[in-house]
Amino acid sequence: MGRELCPFGTTGLAVPPLGFGAGPVGDGSLDEAEAGRLLNGALDLGLVFVDTAPGYGLSEERIGRHLSHRRAAFVLSTKLGYGVAGVPDWTGECISRGVDLALSRLRTDVLDVAHLHSCPLETLLHSDVVEALLAAVRSGKVRVAAYSGENDALAWAVTSGAFGSVQASVNVCDQAALTSHLALAASRGLGVVAKRALANTPWNPAAAHPDDAAAAAYRERWNALRLDDLGLDPAELAIRFAAFSPGVSTAIVGTRRLEHLAQIQAFVAKGPLPADILSEIGARFAALGRDWPGMI
């Protein structure tokens, strides 16, 4: 099941249940040759949805360097809205020039999916960024205009008619988008990308992120939900929950270790969680987490 491709909404693209979050590839401390092995290994495992961003260090450049020869073999997703030298963030010019920079760095003629990256609702409503992204679609530089974010901005993006896909946090500790927005998104034909699918591995003390507000919140939520007692490896529980949540097209996971990626892929190949475990997760979340917001 892990290698099967499914429609990405009504975009015409097809994606696997597990995709590769290429943030770790951008870490400058990662050896260049190892970055290449990781990227190509992810594709070889069947993770043919690759998600990156200009804010992920060397990620875009390395994807271009190591995967351009396999460009037809994967769906390429990146982000826009910031980081263009000499241009204010969250302007139409930043979007249009950001598209061209991404095409150059990624060594491709087209971005399959291009997200406005955590763009606040006020900017979506009162700026030219959405129109600039749609212009890039009309010009053939972008296939699918997308939005990545949470809460009220995500709600607007889902119903706006401007986007072909959305990306949001979906995991056992963060179900706000899942319960409020993503089923509607899927019903409207949008592709749905689940980020933070492993909830920053809150069960692993070695993975502590003291300066990451989302990671800290997820650790508190994981402990409150007592999910360690459900009889499954925590990573298996987390990824099977996220990847097969209603409305989700693909769930992305980032890591620097190919063997870890292979293990996660094997978990996904088992398919959805058993109904009794899903029911128990749902009951605990309803009792404790109903008002927990989606983490930005």
C-alpha positions as CSV (number, residue, x, y, z in Angstrom):
1,M,0.0,0.0,0.0
2,G,2.9,2.4,0.7
3,R,3.9,2.7,-2.9
4,E,0.4,3.2,-4.4
5,L,-0.3,6.6,-5.9
6,C,-3.6,8.4,-5.4
7,P,-5.2,11.5,-7.0
8,F,-4.0,14.8,-5.5
9,G,-7.5,16.2,-5.3
10,T,-8.6,17.2,-8.8
11,T,-5.3,18.7,-9.7
12,G,-4.4,15.9,-12.2
13,L,-1.3,15.0,-10.0
14,A,-0.9,11.7,-8.3
15,V,0.9,11.3,-4.9
16,P,1.9,8.5,-2.5
17,P,0.5,8.3,1.1
18,L,3.9,9.2,2.4
19,G,6.0,12.1,1.0
20,F,9.4,13.5,1.8
21,G,9.8,16.7,3.7
22,A,13.1,18.0,2.5
23,G,13.9,20.5,5.3
24,P,16.7,18.3,6.8
25,V,18.4,18.1,3.4
26,G,19.1,21.8,3.6
27,D,21.2,21.6,6.8
28,G,24.7,22.7,5.9
29,S,26.2,20.2,8.3
30,L,24.9,17.4,6.2
31,D,27.6,16.2,3.7
32,E,26.7,16.9,0.1
33,A,27.1,13.3,-1.0
34,E,24.9,12.2,1.9
35,A,22.3,14.7,0.9
36,G,22.3,13.2,-2.6
37,R,21.9,9.7,-1.2
38,L,19.1,10.7,1.0
39,L,17.1,12.5,-1.8
40,N,17.6,9.7,-4.3
41,G,16.9,7.1,-1.6
42,A,13.6,8.8,-0.8
43,L,12.5,8.5,-4.4
44,D,13.7,4.9,-4.6
45,L,11.5,4.1,-1.5
46,G,8.5,5.6,-3.4
47,L,8.3,8.9,-1.6
48,V,7.7,10.7,-4.9
49,F,6.1,13.8,-3.3
50,V,9.0,16.1,-2.3
51,D,8.3,19.2,-0.3
52,T,10.8,22.0,0.3
53,A,10.9,25.8,0.8
54,P,13.4,28.7,0.4
55,G,13.7,28.9,4.1
56,Y,15.1,25.4,4.4
57,G,18.7,26.3,3.9
58,L,20.3,24.4,1.0
59,S,17.3,22.3,0.3
60,E,16.1,23.7,-3.0
61,E,19.6,23.9,-4.4
62,R,20.3,20.3,-3.4
63,I,17.1,19.0,-4.9
64,G,18.0,20.7,-8.1
65,R,21.5,19.4,-8.0
66,H,20.7,15.8,-7.1
67,L,17.2,15.1,-8.5
68,S,16.9,17.2,-11.7
69,H,17.8,14.1,-13.8
70,R,14.8,12.4,-12.3
71,R,12.4,15.4,-12.5
72,A,9.7,13.4,-14.3
73,A,9.6,10.9,-11.5
74,F,8.3,13.0,-8.6
75,V,5.9,15.8,-7.6
76,L,7.8,18.9,-6.6
77,S,6.3,21.2,-3.9
78,T,7.9,24.4,-2.6
79,K,6.9,27.6,-0.8
80,L,6.8,31.3,-1.6
81,G,6.3,34.7,0.0
82,Y,9.6,35.7,1.6
83,G,13.4,35.8,1.2
84,V,13.8,37.6,-2.2
85,A,16.7,40.0,-1.9
86,G,15.7,43.6,-2.3
87,V,12.0,42.9,-2.4
88,P,9.6,43.2,0.6
89,D,8.1,40.0,1.8
90,W,4.5,39.2,1.0
91,T,4.1,41.3,-2.1
92,G,3.1,40.3,-5.6
93,E,6.7,41.0,-6.8
94,C,8.1,38.8,-4.1
95,I,5.8,36.0,-5.3
96,S,6.6,36.4,-9.0
97,R,10.3,36.7,-8.5
98,G,10.3,34.0,-5.9
99,V,8.8,31.6,-8.5
100,D,11.6,32.4,-10.9
101,L,14.3,31.9,-8.2
102,A,12.8,28.6,-7.2
103,L,12.7,27.4,-10.8
104,S,16.4,28.3,-11.1
105,R,17.5,26.7,-7.8
106,L,15.4,23.6,-8.4
107,R,16.6,23.3,-12.0
108,T,13.1,22.7,-13.4
109,D,10.7,24.3,-15.8
110,V,7.7,24.1,-13.6
111,L,6.8,23.9,-9.9
112,D,4.1,21.3,-9.5
113,V,2.8,22.8,-6.2
114,A,3.7,26.3,-4.9
115,H,2.4,27.3,-1.5
116,L,2.0,30.7,0.1
117,H,3.9,29.8,3.2
118,S,2.1,30.6,6.5
119,C,0.7,33.8,5.0
120,P,-1.6,35.5,7.5
121,L,-5.3,36.0,6.6
122,E,-5.0,39.8,6.5
123,T,-2.4,39.5,3.8
124,L,-4.4,37.0,1.8
125,L,-7.4,39.4,1.9
126,H,-5.7,42.7,1.3
127,S,-2.6,42.2,-0.9
128,D,-1.7,41.0,-4.4
129,V,0.0,37.8,-3.4
130,V,-2.8,35.5,-4.4
131,E,-3.2,37.1,-7.8
132,A,0.6,36.9,-8.4
133,L,0.5,33.2,-7.6
134,L,-2.4,32.7,-10.0
135,A,-0.6,34.6,-12.7
136,A,2.3,32.1,-12.3
137,V,-0.2,29.3,-12.8
138,R,-1.5,31.0,-16.0
139,S,2.0,31.4,-17.3
140,G,2.7,27.7,-16.9
141,K,5.5,28.2,-14.3
142,V,3.3,26.6,-11.5
143,R,0.8,23.8,-11.9
144,V,-1.1,24.1,-8.6
145,A,-1.5,27.2,-6.5
146,A,-1.5,26.2,-2.9
147,Y,-1.7,27.5,0.7
148,S,0.2,26.3,3.7
149,G,-1.0,27.3,7.2
150,E,-3.5,26.9,9.9
151,N,-6.6,28.2,11.6
152,D,-8.5,31.2,10.1
153,A,-6.2,31.6,7.1
154,L,-6.5,28.0,6.3
155,A,-10.3,28.2,6.5
156,W,-10.3,31.1,4.1
157,A,-8.0,29.3,1.7
158,V,-10.1,26.2,1.6
159,T,-13.3,28.1,0.6
160,S,-11.7,30.9,-1.5
161,G,-11.6,29.0,-4.8
162,A,-8.1,30.3,-5.4
163,F,-6.1,27.2,-4.5
164,G,-5.8,23.7,-5.8
165,S,-4.3,22.3,-2.6
166,V,-3.5,23.1,1.0
167,Q,-0.9,22.0,3.6
168,A,-1.6,21.9,7.3
169,S,-0.5,20.3,10.5
170,V,-2.1,16.9,11.0
171,N,-1.1,14.5,13.7
172,V,-2.4,12.8,16.8
173,C,-1.6,15.9,18.9
174,D,-2.8,18.5,16.4
175,Q,-6.2,17.7,14.9
176,A,-7.7,21.2,14.5
177,A,-7.3,21.3,10.7
178,L,-8.5,17.7,10.5
179,T,-11.7,18.3,12.4
180,S,-12.5,21.7,11.0
181,H,-11.2,22.2,7.4
182,L,-9.6,19.2,5.6
183,A,-12.7,17.1,4.9
184,L,-14.2,20.2,3.3
185,A,-11.0,20.8,1.4
186,A,-11.1,17.3,0.0
187,S,-14.8,17.5,-0.9
188,R,-14.0,20.6,-2.9
189,G,-11.4,18.8,-4.9
190,L,-8.3,20.2,-3.1
191,G,-5.2,18.1,-2.6
192,V,-4.3,18.0,1.1
193,V,-0.7,17.7,2.5
194,A,-0.3,16.7,6.1
195,K,2.8,18.3,7.6
196,R,4.3,17.5,11.1
197,A,2.9,14.0,10.7
198,L,5.1,12.7,13.5
199,A,4.3,15.6,15.8
200,N,8.0,16.3,16.2
201,T,8.4,12.8,17.9
202,P,7.3,13.9,21.4
203,W,7.9,10.4,22.7
204,N,11.6,10.8,22.1
205,P,13.5,12.8,24.7
206,A,16.5,13.1,22.5
207,A,14.5,15.0,19.9
208,A,13.6,17.8,22.3
209,H,13.3,21.2,20.7
210,P,13.2,23.7,23.7
211,D,12.9,26.7,21.4
212,D,10.2,25.2,19.2
213,A,6.7,26.2,20.5
214,A,5.0,23.6,18.4
215,A,7.3,20.8,19.6
216,A,6.8,21.9,23.2
217,A,3.0,21.9,22.8
218,Y,3.0,18.5,21.1
219,R,5.0,17.0,24.0
220,E,2.5,18.3,26.5
221,R,-0.4,17.1,24.4
222,W,1.2,13.6,23.8
223,N,1.7,13.2,27.6
224,A,-1.8,14.3,28.3
225,L,-3.3,11.9,25.8
226,R,-1.2,9.0,27.2
227,L,-0.8,7.6,23.7
228,D,2.1,5.4,24.7
229,D,-0.3,2.8,26.1
230,L,-2.1,1.9,22.9
231,G,0.2,-1.0,22.1
232,L,1.9,0.3,19.0
233,D,5.3,1.8,18.3
234,P,4.8,5.5,18.7
235,A,6.1,6.4,15.3
236,E,3.8,3.7,13.7
237,L,0.8,5.1,15.6
238,A,1.6,8.6,14.5
239,I,2.3,8.1,10.8
240,R,-0.6,5.7,10.2
241,F,-2.9,8.2,11.9
242,A,-1.7,11.1,9.8
243,A,-1.3,9.4,6.4
244,F,-4.8,7.9,6.5
245,S,-6.7,10.7,8.1
246,P,-9.9,11.6,6.2
247,G,-9.2,14.1,3.4
248,V,-5.4,13.7,3.5
249,S,-3.7,13.1,0.2
250,T,-0.1,12.7,1.4
251,A,1.7,13.0,4.8
252,I,5.3,14.4,4.7
253,V,8.1,13.3,7.0
254,G,11.6,14.8,7.1
255,T,14.7,13.1,8.4
256,R,18.5,12.9,7.7
257,R,18.5,9.1,8.0
258,L,17.4,6.9,5.1
259,E,16.9,3.9,7.4
260,H,14.5,5.9,9.4
261,L,12.6,6.9,6.3
262,A,12.4,3.2,5.3
263,Q,11.0,2.3,8.6
264,I,8.3,4.9,8.4
265,Q,7.5,3.8,4.9
266,A,7.1,0.2,6.2
267,F,4.6,1.5,8.8
268,V,2.6,3.3,6.1
269,A,2.5,0.1,4.1
270,K,0.4,-1.5,6.8
271,G,-2.4,0.9,6.0
272,P,-4.8,2.7,8.3
273,L,-4.9,2.1,12.0
274,P,-7.3,-0.5,13.4
275,A,-10.7,0.9,14.1
276,D,-10.5,0.3,17.9
277,I,-7.3,2.3,18.2
278,L,-8.7,5.1,16.0
279,S,-11.8,5.2,18.2
280,E,-9.7,5.4,21.4
281,I,-7.6,8.2,20.0
282,G,-10.7,10.0,19.0
283,A,-12.3,9.6,22.4
284,R,-9.2,10.9,24.2
285,F,-8.8,13.9,21.9
286,A,-12.5,14.8,22.2
287,A,-12.1,14.8,26.0
288,L,-8.9,16.8,26.2
289,G,-8.0,18.4,23.0
290,R,-11.2,19.8,21.5
291,D,-10.0,23.4,22.0
292,W,-6.3,22.9,21.1
293,P,-5.5,25.2,18.2
294,G,-3.6,24.2,15.1
295,M,0.1,25.0,15.7
296,I,1.6,27.6,13.3
